[in-house]
Amino acid sequence: MSKSGAFEHLRNSDQEMYDILAREIGREDGTLELIASENFVSYPVMEMAGGVMTNKYAEGYPGKRYYGGCQHVDEAENLARDRAKQLFGCDYANVQPHSGSQANMAALLTFLEVGDTIMGLDLAHGGHLTHGSPVNFSGRLFNVVSYQVDKETGRTDFDMVAKLAREHRPKLIICGGSAYPRHIEFEQFHAIAAEVGAFLMADIAHPAGLVATGLHPSPMPWCDVVTTTTHKTLRGPRGGMIMMGKDKENPWGKVAPKSGRVKNISELIDSTVMPGIQGGPLMHVIAAKAVAFGEALQPEFKQYSRQIVANAQVMAEEFLQMDYNLISGGTDTHVILIDLTNKNISGKKAENALEAAAITVNKNMVPFDTRSPFVTSGIRVGTPAITTRGMQADDIRLICKLIDRVISNHGDEDNLKSVKSEVNALCQSFPLYREMH
C-alpha cells in the first residue's frame, strides 16, 4: 500500500492502525464482495468523507444553525439536497440522517404516535429490522402487523396485505425491504393504503440507485414519505436520507420544538431528525453524499446501473441452471435470495465456507424458514460491488461456478484453497483504488 503516499501521515503517527487499514484494503482488493448492501465508493467520495468538514459542528439546518462559521458547510448541505431532489424528482430531501435506520425512525416518529399500528414486510420474508421487528425500536414503539410474501411466487401477497389492512386499519404501511429481489409494487400498496386511510412509506435503501436512473419504478407519485440509504446501489458514503415527492400541509396540528405549529410535513420531518433524534450532522458525510449524488447524475451512472441489473440476471440464470432455488424465481434488481435447502447446507455454513474462499455473502432467512436468524436456510447475493469493479457476464458466470464449487464441497479444505486462488486471480484483473497501491 501507499506507493503514491496515501495515508503516510497515519503510518507515521499510528503504525498499528495503519497496519489494520492496510489489511482491510488488501481484503477488499482480493475478495469478491457479493453482499447486496455493500459497494465501493469512488475516490472523490472517499476524499470528501475524510476531509476537513469532519471538524465542523453544524446543529440545525442551512441558514438556521446553532453555531457560527457554517457558511461553507451550508453550501455543501444545500448542494446535497438540491442534487438529491434532481436525482429522485422530489420536492423535499433531508440529507442529515446518519443511517437508513435513523431515516426510518425519523419518518415513523413524524407520521405516528407511540402505540400506533404499522404494517411492514416480515423480517423473515425480506423485510428490515426497522419495519417492525420486536427487537428494534419499531417493534417496541408501535403495534406491528406483518405481511408476507406468497409461498409459491415469493412476491408480495397482496391479498394478505389488503386483508390485514382492512382488519387492523394501520396508520402507516411500509413497503420495501432488505431481501426482496423484485420491483417494489408502489402503486398496489398505494391503492390499499388509500382504501384504509393509511400513510404509505417506501424504504428504497436497496434499489435507490436503480430508482434514480429509471431502472426501478419511482415511489414518488405513490408514497407519502420515502427513505433510503446513500450507499448500496447509490454508491455513496454510508448514510441515510428522507424524501417526499410532494410536500404536504401539516395535517395534525403538530408542533415542532422551538418552532411551534408548522405549516408543512417537511418542517416536522426536519425537526424530528434534529433535535428529535440526532444532534450535530456529520458534515463530511453530507458533503460526500453531495459528491455521490453528482456522480449519479452523470450518464455513466445509468450505464453502471444497467450493468448491475444485467449482471444480477446473468447470475440468476446461472444459479437456476445449477439447480439452485431462487426466491421469486429470479430478480428484477441487484438482489438474489437463494434457498439452500436442496443443497443440504445452512446459510451460516455457506457464508463461512465462501468467506474462506474469499467470497463474501451474508446468510439470510428465506420465506417460511425453519431455521433461526443466526443459522438460516439461505444466502443473499448482490451485484453492485463487483459491477463497480468492472465485472461483466463472463466474469459473473465464473463467479457462479466458483460459488457452486464451494457449496458443493464446503468441507474440502483443498477445494476452498483452490477456489480462493482463482478468486484472487480474478480480483487482480479488476483492482480497486489504484491510488492506494
C-alpha positions as CSV (number, residue, x, y, z in Angstrom):
1,M,0.0,0.0,0.0
2,S,0.9,3.7,-0.3
3,K,3.2,3.9,-3.3
4,S,1.5,7.2,-4.0
5,G,2.0,8.4,-0.5
6,A,-1.6,7.7,0.6
7,F,-2.1,7.6,4.4
8,E,1.6,8.5,5.1
9,H,0.6,10.7,8.0
10,L,-1.4,7.9,9.5
11,R,1.6,5.5,9.1
12,N,4.0,7.9,10.7
13,S,1.7,8.6,13.7
14,D,-0.1,5.3,14.3
15,Q,1.6,2.3,12.8
16,E,-0.8,-0.2,14.5
17,M,-3.9,1.5,13.0
18,Y,-2.2,1.9,9.6
19,D,-1.5,-1.8,9.5
20,I,-5.2,-2.6,10.2
21,L,-6.2,-0.2,7.4
22,A,-3.7,-1.9,5.0
23,R,-5.1,-5.3,5.8
24,E,-8.6,-4.1,5.1
25,I,-7.6,-2.5,1.8
26,G,-6.0,-5.9,0.9
27,R,-9.1,-7.8,2.0
28,E,-11.4,-5.6,-0.2
29,D,-9.0,-5.8,-3.1
30,G,-8.7,-9.5,-3.0
31,T,-12.2,-10.5,-2.2
32,L,-15.3,-10.9,-4.3
33,E,-17.8,-8.7,-2.5
34,L,-21.3,-10.1,-3.1
35,I,-23.1,-8.7,0.0
36,A,-26.0,-6.9,-1.7
37,S,-25.9,-3.9,0.7
38,E,-22.3,-3.1,0.1
39,N,-20.5,-1.2,-2.6
40,F,-17.2,0.7,-3.2
41,V,-17.3,4.4,-3.3
42,S,-15.3,6.4,-5.7
43,Y,-12.0,8.0,-4.6
44,P,-13.6,11.5,-4.7
45,V,-16.3,10.4,-2.4
46,M,-13.8,8.9,-0.1
47,E,-11.7,12.1,-0.1
48,M,-14.6,14.2,0.8
49,A,-15.7,11.8,3.6
50,G,-12.2,12.0,5.0
51,G,-12.0,15.8,4.5
52,V,-11.8,18.8,6.8
53,M,-15.6,19.1,7.1
54,T,-15.4,16.5,9.8
55,N,-14.1,19.3,12.0
56,K,-17.4,21.4,11.8
57,Y,-20.3,21.3,14.3
58,A,-23.4,22.4,12.5
59,E,-26.5,21.6,14.5
60,G,-29.6,22.8,12.7
61,Y,-30.1,23.4,9.0
62,P,-28.5,25.7,6.4
63,G,-29.2,29.3,7.3
64,K,-30.5,28.3,10.7
65,R,-27.6,26.8,12.6
66,Y,-26.9,26.9,16.3
67,Y,-23.2,27.6,15.6
68,G,-21.3,30.2,13.7
69,G,-18.8,29.5,10.9
70,C,-21.2,27.4,8.9
71,Q,-21.3,29.2,5.6
72,H,-19.4,26.6,3.7
73,V,-21.0,23.5,5.2
74,D,-24.3,25.2,4.4
75,E,-23.2,25.3,0.8
76,A,-22.3,21.6,0.9
77,E,-25.6,20.6,2.5
78,N,-27.7,22.7,0.1
79,L,-25.8,21.2,-2.8
80,A,-26.5,17.7,-1.5
81,R,-30.2,18.5,-1.1
82,D,-30.5,20.1,-4.5
83,R,-28.8,17.2,-6.2
84,A,-30.9,14.7,-4.3
85,K,-34.1,16.4,-5.4
86,Q,-32.9,16.5,-9.0
87,L,-31.8,12.9,-8.9
88,F,-35.1,11.5,-7.5
89,G,-37.5,14.1,-8.9
90,C,-38.8,15.1,-5.4
91,D,-39.7,18.4,-3.8
92,Y,-38.0,17.7,-0.4
93,A,-34.9,15.9,0.8
94,N,-33.3,15.8,4.3
95,V,-29.7,14.5,4.0
96,Q,-28.8,14.6,7.7
97,P,-29.8,11.0,8.9
98,H,-26.7,9.1,9.8
99,S,-28.1,5.8,8.5
100,G,-31.1,4.3,6.9
101,S,-32.4,3.1,10.2
102,Q,-32.3,6.7,11.6
103,A,-34.1,7.9,8.5
104,N,-36.8,5.3,9.1
105,M,-37.0,6.3,12.8
106,A,-37.4,10.0,11.9
107,A,-40.1,9.2,9.3
108,L,-42.1,7.0,11.6
109,L,-41.9,9.4,14.5
110,T,-43.1,12.2,12.3
111,F,-46.2,10.4,11.0
112,L,-47.0,8.3,14.1
113,E,-47.6,8.5,17.8
114,V,-46.2,5.8,20.0
115,G,-48.6,2.9,20.1
116,D,-50.0,3.5,16.6
117,T,-50.4,0.5,14.3
118,I,-48.0,0.0,11.4
119,M,-47.7,-2.7,8.7
120,G,-44.4,-3.9,7.3
121,L,-42.9,-6.9,5.5
122,D,-42.0,-9.7,7.8
123,L,-38.2,-9.8,8.5
124,A,-38.0,-13.5,7.6
125,H,-39.7,-12.6,4.3
126,G,-37.3,-9.9,3.2
127,G,-38.2,-7.0,5.4
128,H,-35.9,-4.9,7.6
129,L,-35.5,-4.6,11.3
130,T,-36.9,-1.1,11.3
131,H,-40.1,-2.3,9.6
132,G,-41.5,-3.7,12.9
133,S,-39.1,-6.3,14.3
134,P,-39.8,-6.8,18.0
135,V,-36.0,-6.4,18.8
136,N,-36.0,-3.0,17.1
137,F,-37.3,0.4,18.2
138,S,-40.1,0.0,15.5
139,G,-41.4,-3.1,17.2
140,R,-41.1,-1.7,20.7
141,L,-42.7,1.7,20.0
142,F,-45.5,0.7,17.6
143,N,-48.2,-2.0,17.3
144,V,-46.9,-4.1,14.4
145,V,-48.8,-6.2,11.9
146,S,-46.5,-8.0,9.5
147,Y,-47.4,-9.1,6.0
148,Q,-45.6,-11.8,4.0
149,V,-44.8,-13.0,0.5
150,D,-46.7,-15.7,-1.3
151,K,-45.3,-19.1,-0.7
152,E,-45.4,-20.1,-4.4
153,T,-44.3,-16.9,-6.1
154,G,-42.0,-15.3,-3.5
155,R,-43.7,-12.0,-4.3
156,T,-45.7,-9.8,-2.0
157,D,-49.0,-11.4,-1.1
158,F,-51.4,-8.5,-1.8
159,D,-54.5,-10.5,-0.8
160,M,-52.9,-10.8,2.6
161,V,-51.8,-7.1,2.7
162,A,-55.4,-6.0,1.8
163,K,-57.0,-8.3,4.3
164,L,-54.7,-7.3,7.2
165,A,-55.0,-3.6,6.3
166,R,-58.8,-3.8,6.4
167,E,-58.8,-5.8,9.7
168,H,-56.2,-3.7,11.6
169,R,-56.6,-0.3,10.0
170,P,-52.9,0.7,10.3
171,K,-52.0,4.3,10.4
172,L,-49.0,3.7,8.2
173,I,-47.9,0.9,5.8
174,I,-44.2,0.4,4.9
175,C,-43.3,-1.1,1.5
176,G,-39.8,-2.2,0.5
177,G,-37.3,-4.5,2.2
178,S,-33.7,-5.7,2.5
179,A,-34.0,-9.0,0.7
180,Y,-36.8,-8.6,-1.8
181,P,-35.5,-9.4,-5.3
182,R,-38.3,-7.9,-7.3
183,H,-39.5,-4.4,-8.0
184,I,-41.4,-2.8,-5.1
185,E,-45.1,-2.6,-6.1
186,F,-45.7,1.0,-5.0
187,E,-48.9,1.5,-6.9
188,Q,-50.6,-1.6,-5.5
189,F,-49.6,-0.6,-2.0
190,H,-50.9,2.9,-2.6
191,A,-54.3,1.5,-3.5
192,I,-54.6,-0.4,-0.3
193,A,-53.3,2.4,1.8
194,A,-55.8,4.8,0.3
195,E,-58.6,2.4,0.9
196,V,-57.9,2.2,4.7
197,G,-56.7,5.8,5.1
198,A,-53.1,4.9,5.9
199,F,-50.0,6.8,5.1
200,L,-47.6,5.0,2.8
201,M,-43.8,4.9,3.4
202,A,-41.4,3.5,0.9
203,D,-38.0,2.2,2.1
204,I,-35.8,2.2,-1.1
205,A,-32.5,1.7,0.6
206,H,-31.6,-1.2,-1.7
207,P,-32.8,-0.1,-5.1
208,A,-32.2,3.7,-4.7
209,G,-29.6,3.8,-7.4
210,L,-31.9,1.9,-9.8
211,V,-34.7,4.3,-8.9
212,A,-32.6,7.3,-9.6
213,T,-31.7,6.0,-13.0
214,G,-35.2,4.9,-14.0
215,L,-34.4,1.2,-13.9
216,H,-36.8,0.7,-11.0
217,P,-40.3,2.3,-10.6
218,S,-40.2,5.5,-8.6
219,P,-42.2,5.7,-5.3
220,M,-42.6,9.5,-5.5
221,P,-46.0,9.6,-7.2
222,W,-47.4,7.0,-4.7
223,C,-45.9,7.4,-1.3
224,D,-46.2,10.0,1.4
225,V,-42.6,9.7,2.5
226,V,-39.6,7.9,1.1
227,T,-36.4,6.8,3.0
228,T,-33.2,5.4,1.7
229,T,-29.6,4.8,2.5
230,T,-27.0,6.5,0.4
231,H,-24.7,3.6,-0.2
232,K,-25.7,0.2,-1.7
233,T,-26.8,0.8,-5.4
234,L,-26.4,4.6,-5.0
235,R,-22.7,4.1,-4.4
236,G,-22.3,6.9,-1.9
237,P,-21.0,7.1,1.7
238,R,-22.7,5.2,4.4
239,G,-25.7,7.3,5.5
240,G,-29.4,7.9,5.2
241,M,-31.9,10.3,3.6
242,I,-35.6,11.2,3.8
243,M,-37.6,12.5,0.8
244,M,-41.1,13.5,-0.3
245,G,-42.3,13.7,-3.8
246,K,-44.6,16.5,-2.9
247,D,-44.6,18.3,0.4
248,K,-48.0,18.5,2.2
249,E,-49.6,20.7,4.8
250,N,-49.2,19.5,8.4
251,P,-52.5,17.5,8.9
252,W,-52.3,17.0,12.6
253,G,-51.6,20.5,14.0
254,K,-48.4,19.0,15.4
255,V,-45.8,21.4,16.8
256,A,-42.1,21.3,16.2
257,P,-39.6,22.0,19.1
258,K,-38.7,25.7,19.3
259,S,-40.9,26.5,16.2
260,G,-44.4,26.0,17.5
261,R,-47.1,24.9,14.9
262,V,-45.6,24.4,11.5
263,K,-47.3,24.6,8.1
264,N,-45.8,21.6,6.2
265,I,-44.8,18.0,6.9
266,S,-41.3,18.8,5.7
267,E,-40.8,21.0,8.7
268,L,-41.9,18.3,11.0
269,I,-39.5,15.8,9.5
270,D,-36.7,18.3,9.8
271,S,-37.5,18.8,13.5
272,T,-37.8,15.1,14.1
273,V,-34.3,14.5,12.7
274,M,-32.8,17.4,14.6
275,P,-33.3,17.9,17.5
276,G,-35.7,14.9,17.7
277,I,-33.3,12.0,17.3
278,Q,-29.9,13.5,16.2
279,G,-27.6,16.3,17.3
280,G,-24.8,17.6,15.1
281,P,-24.9,16.3,11.5
282,L,-21.9,14.6,10.0
283,M,-20.9,17.4,7.6
284,H,-18.1,15.4,6.0
285,V,-20.5,12.6,5.2
286,I,-23.2,15.0,3.9
287,A,-20.6,16.6,1.7
288,A,-19.6,13.1,0.4
289,K,-23.3,12.5,-0.3
290,A,-23.3,15.6,-2.5
291,V,-20.3,14.2,-4.4
292,A,-22.0,10.8,-4.9
293,F,-25.3,12.4,-6.0
294,G,-23.3,14.4,-8.5
295,E,-21.8,11.2,-9.8
296,A,-25.2,9.6,-10.0
297,L,-26.5,12.4,-12.2
298,Q,-23.9,11.6,-14.9
299,P,-24.8,9.4,-17.9
300,E,-22.2,6.9,-16.9
301,F,-24.0,6.1,-13.7
302,K,-27.1,5.0,-15.7
303,Q,-24.9,2.6,-17.7
304,Y,-23.4,1.3,-14.5
305,S,-26.9,0.7,-13.0
306,R,-27.9,-1.2,-16.2
307,Q,-24.9,-3.4,-15.8
308,I,-25.8,-4.1,-12.1
309,V,-29.2,-5.4,-13.2
310,A,-27.7,-7.3,-16.2
311,N,-25.1,-8.9,-14.0
312,A,-27.7,-10.0,-11.5
313,Q,-29.9,-11.5,-14.2
314,V,-26.9,-13.5,-15.6
315,M,-26.2,-14.7,-12.1
316,A,-29.8,-15.7,-11.5
317,E,-29.8,-17.7,-14.8
318,E,-26.6,-19.5,-14.0
319,F,-27.8,-20.4,-10.5
320,L,-31.1,-21.7,-11.9
321,Q,-29.2,-23.9,-14.4
322,M,-27.3,-25.3,-11.5
323,D,-30.5,-26.3,-9.6
324,Y,-30.4,-23.5,-7.0
325,N,-33.8,-22.4,-5.6
326,L,-34.1,-18.6,-6.1
327,I,-36.8,-16.9,-4.1
328,S,-39.4,-15.5,-6.6
329,G,-37.6,-17.4,-9.4
330,G,-35.1,-14.7,-10.2
331,T,-34.6,-11.0,-9.8
332,D,-35.6,-7.6,-11.2
333,T,-32.8,-5.8,-9.3
334,H,-29.4,-6.3,-7.9
335,V,-30.5,-8.8,-5.2
336,I,-30.7,-12.6,-5.4
337,L,-32.1,-14.6,-2.5
338,I,-31.1,-18.3,-2.6
339,D,-32.8,-21.0,-0.6
340,L,-30.1,-23.7,0.0
341,T,-32.3,-26.3,1.5
342,N,-31.9,-28.6,-1.5
343,K,-28.1,-28.2,-1.3
344,N,-28.0,-29.6,2.3
345,I,-26.2,-26.7,3.7
346,S,-27.3,-23.9,6.0
347,G,-26.8,-20.2,5.2
348,K,-24.4,-19.9,8.0
349,K,-22.2,-22.7,6.8
350,A,-22.3,-21.4,3.2
351,E,-21.3,-17.9,4.3
352,N,-18.4,-19.2,6.3
353,A,-17.2,-21.6,3.6
354,L,-17.4,-18.9,0.9
355,E,-15.6,-16.4,3.1
356,A,-12.8,-18.9,3.5
357,A,-12.6,-18.9,-0.3
358,A,-12.5,-15.0,-0.4
359,I,-16.2,-14.6,-1.5
360,T,-18.3,-12.6,0.9
361,V,-22.1,-13.1,1.1
362,N,-24.5,-12.9,4.0
363,K,-26.6,-15.7,5.5
364,N,-30.2,-14.7,5.2
365,M,-33.6,-16.1,6.2
366,V,-35.9,-17.2,3.4
367,P,-39.7,-17.1,3.4
368,F,-41.1,-19.7,5.8
369,D,-37.7,-20.5,7.0
370,T,-37.5,-23.2,9.7
371,R,-34.0,-22.3,10.9
372,S,-33.1,-19.4,13.3
373,P,-31.9,-16.0,12.1
374,F,-28.5,-17.0,13.3
375,V,-28.3,-20.1,11.1
376,T,-30.8,-19.5,8.2
377,S,-31.6,-21.6,5.2
378,G,-30.4,-19.1,2.6
379,I,-27.9,-16.6,1.5
380,R,-28.4,-13.2,-0.1
381,V,-26.2,-12.2,-3.0
382,G,-25.9,-8.9,-4.8
383,T,-24.0,-7.4,-7.8
384,P,-23.3,-3.7,-7.0
385,A,-19.8,-4.1,-5.8
386,I,-18.5,-6.5,-8.4
387,T,-20.1,-4.3,-11.1
388,T,-18.2,-1.3,-9.7
389,R,-15.0,-3.2,-10.3
390,G,-16.0,-3.6,-13.9
391,M,-17.0,-7.3,-14.0
392,Q,-19.5,-8.4,-16.7
393,A,-21.3,-11.5,-17.9
394,D,-18.3,-13.9,-18.4
395,D,-16.9,-12.9,-15.0
396,I,-20.3,-13.5,-13.4
397,R,-20.6,-17.0,-14.9
398,L,-17.1,-17.8,-13.5
399,I,-18.1,-16.5,-10.1
400,C,-21.3,-18.6,-10.1
401,K,-19.2,-21.7,-10.8
402,L,-16.8,-20.8,-8.0
403,I,-19.7,-20.4,-5.6
404,D,-21.1,-23.7,-6.6
405,R,-17.8,-25.5,-6.1
406,V,-17.6,-24.1,-2.6
407,I,-21.2,-25.0,-1.6
408,S,-21.0,-28.5,-3.2
409,N,-17.7,-29.3,-1.4
410,H,-17.7,-26.9,1.6
411,G,-15.9,-29.3,3.8
412,D,-12.9,-29.8,1.5
413,E,-10.1,-27.5,2.6
414,D,-8.1,-28.1,-0.6
415,N,-11.1,-27.1,-2.7
416,L,-11.5,-23.9,-0.7
417,K,-7.9,-23.0,-1.2
418,S,-8.1,-23.7,-4.9
419,V,-11.2,-21.5,-5.3
420,K,-9.6,-18.8,-3.2
421,S,-6.6,-18.8,-5.6
422,E,-8.9,-18.4,-8.6
423,V,-10.8,-15.6,-6.8
424,N,-7.5,-13.8,-6.1
425,A,-6.5,-14.1,-9.8
426,L,-9.9,-12.7,-10.9
427,C,-9.7,-9.8,-8.5
428,Q,-6.2,-8.9,-9.7
429,S,-7.7,-8.3,-13.1
430,F,-10.1,-5.7,-11.6
431,P,-8.0,-3.8,-9.0
432,L,-9.6,-1.4,-6.5
433,Y,-8.3,2.0,-5.6
434,R,-5.2,2.2,-7.7
435,E,-4.4,5.4,-5.8
436,M,-3.7,3.4,-2.7
437,H,-1.3,0.9,-4.3
